[in-house]
């Protein structure tokens, strides 16, 4: 079980630190105009001195589209697409980890209930619950990543 948890943790870390920046920073081939993105989640961006920019699910963001410039520059659509990608991926990581945590807790409860006086059963169940709590902390960190990215880039 330790190996499975280590593999899942490593996979989540690689996705969060490796794949997301690559997807967010992907470049268009030379000579092709940038494409933008279509939002798959609702997003809100605060703007100084103006109303918040609220973008609904399904909104297309890109050059030449209504949200190409959001008030701080003409290239804000790229930042919006990057933040959207980070938030979308971390949401999926959160949901997957929460499902695994739930399954681990149910399995630990099953082991605890069926231990029948075996001293190894409750010890194994306690370890599983400890791993589940660690997974819960990792899931909560996945929810904090978009807020940290927004803070770093100043949005």
C-alpha positions, -999 to +999 in steps of 0.1 A: +000+000+000+029+023+007+042+018-029+007+026-043+005+058-022+040+068-032+032+062-069-001+082-067+017+111-048+045+112-073+020+112-102+001+141-087+033+160-081+045+154-117+012+165-131+010+196-109+047+207-114+055+193-148+026+189-172+006+220-162+033+245-170+040+227-202+004+229-213+000+265-201+032+276-218+027+257-251+036+278-281+020+280-314+040+270-345+057+299-363+035+316-388+002+305-372-019+330-352-025+322-315-057+303-310-068+312-275-090+288-255-126+279-246-133+280-209-146+248-193-153+264-159-166+297-146-138+322-137-138+356-120-109+381-122-108+412-100-098+444-117-087+476-100-111+504-103-136+484-124-161+456-120-148+421-117-144+403-150-167+373-149-162+347-176-188+320-180-182+284-190-180+281-228-166+316-233-139+317-260-109+338-250-082+347-275-069+374-298-096+394-316-123+381-293-142+403-268-120+393-239-087+397-256-078+426-234-091+426-198-080+461-188-043+456-180-029+447-215-036+432-249-022+398-240-043+391-209-062+363-228-030+342-226-029+346-188-066+337-186-060+306-206-030+296-184-050+302-152-079+282-166-057+253-174-041+253-140-074+255-122-090+228-145-062+203-140-059+209-102-097+204-099-094+170-116-064+161-093-085+171-063-115+150-074-094+119-081-075+122-049-107+126-029-121+095-045-090+075-036-091+089+000-127+078+004-119+043-009-089+041+014-110+050+044-137+025+035-111-002+030-095+007+064-129+005+081-135-029+064-101-042+076-107-029+111-142-045+114-130-078+100-098-081+121-115-105+146-090-100+174-060-101+150-036-074+163-022-067+129-057-057+115-062-025+135-025-015+129-029-019+092-062+001+093-045+029+113-018+031+087-043+033+059-062+061+076-029+079+082-022+076+044-057+088+037-052+119+058-019+126+040-038+122+007-065+146+019-038+172+027-023+168-008-058+172-023-063+204-003-029+217-016-041+210-052-070+233-045-046+260-032-023+259-063-046+282-085-048+308-057-010+307-054-005+311-091-029+341-092-010+357-063+023+352-080+012+367-113-007+395-096-043+387-106 
